Structures are given as C-alpha cells and as structure tokens.
Amino acid sequence: TINYDSELRRAGANANTFWRRVRFLARRHVLGTVGFVIMALFVFAALFADLICHYSPLTVDSAHALAPPSAQHWLGTDSFGRDVFARIVHGARISLAVGIGSTALGGFFGVIIGLASGYLSGWVDLVFQRVTDILQALPLLVLALVMTAALGPSLPNVIIAIAIPLVPVVSRVVRANTLALREQPFVEAAKSIGMSEMRIALRHVLPNTLAPLIVLATAQLGSTIL
C-alpha cells in the first residue's frame, strides 16, 4: 500500500507558506543550503567588518609581531604586528567587489557581443568572432597581468583586467544559444506581427539564454572570490 499523505508531504504539498517552502527546500537540497549559509556568512562578514573586528587591518604594531592566537588576536598577528583575523575579514570586501564587479562587467559586454553576433550574423558575426579568437588565443593569466600593468594598480583596474578574459567566454555561450533560438517558431511569430529586431533579441531571445549564463557567472564568481 501507498501512504498518500506521506508521499504528499515528501513532495512538499503542505509547504503553503514562505517559511515552510524554505524548510522544504533546505531539507531537500542539503548541499545547496550549506553553500548558501557559507556564502551568507561571507557576505555578512564583508558588510559588517568594522563591527566584527576590534583592530584595523592596516595598523602596524611591531611590539606584537608574529604573536600567537590569543583572546586579543584570535588568529595571531603577521610579521608587522597586524591582526590576521581583521585582515581576513576586511579582505572579504575586496574579494566580493572584485568578484561581483568583474563578473558583471565581463558578462554585460559578453552578452552584448554574443547576442549581436548570433542574431545579426553576417559581417557582424565575422568581426566579433575574430576579435574573440584573438582574446582567447592569449593566456588568461598573461592577459590579466598585461592589463593590470597597462592600466595601473587600483581596484577598478583589477576588475577590468579580470573582466576582459571573461568576455569571449560569455560571448561564445550566448552566441551558440542565440544561433539555435533565432530559428525557433516563436521568433518567426514575433517577426510576422511586425516586432522590431531589437525587441525580439532583447524580449524573446535574451531571456532564453540566461540559464547557461547563470551557471557560467556562478562559476566565475566563485573562482574569482577564491
């Protein structure tokens, strides 16, 4: 016999409120929940670093250099006497800024290039793909180092240097999906009612390319932060 009430509860049929749905998803996707908690703690530490840490990450105290972990310095100090815990927590801000900034910037230009290249095709596709081939022919680390040296040492320049190698990767993924979607019946139907090419590309084609783009952006964000 089948206990239908038990099966319905297992499938989440009784999760009719927000918190019940949250608990159901947390129990069903344990690894995702653990990852979410770790990421939430990371973001919380970055946002409230000034409240969490009692020491400045840049304050030099030579008298307490290389101090072991203690009640005052939870993770000890470095060779200059700076609190290691404070430097780790405040460093989360830079990691988040670089990760989110480079992923958003590289994804933005990659989506534009990939969407235009795949949907317009012709000489636009030819020009964009040759530029993409040139960028992909260069090693990512070398390209990032060259961009950083050319632009100068600063946080915005680091974000730009990391975002540039991401552009050809995103554009290739978006272009491949766009080439498949532009032949679908819903695109032909949109053209038949007189919808402009720009609106079709942004309203109908672009939303259907977001699934692989989200996966790519998540992987890039995690690798950049780490």
FENBELBEL-V679082 format. One record per run of one state. SS is the DSSP state (~ for helix, > for strand, _ for the rest). FROM is the first residue (numbers start at 1). TO is the last residue. Records with the same first field share a line. If there is no record, write none. Layout:
BEGIN
SS=FROM-TO  FROM-TO
END
This chain:
BEGIN
_=1-3  11-17  29-29  48-48  53-61  65-76  78-82  121-121  138-139  152-154  182-184  193-196  226-226
~=4-10  18-28  30-47  49-52  62-64  84-120  122-137  140-151  155-181  185-192  197-225
>=77-77  83-83
END
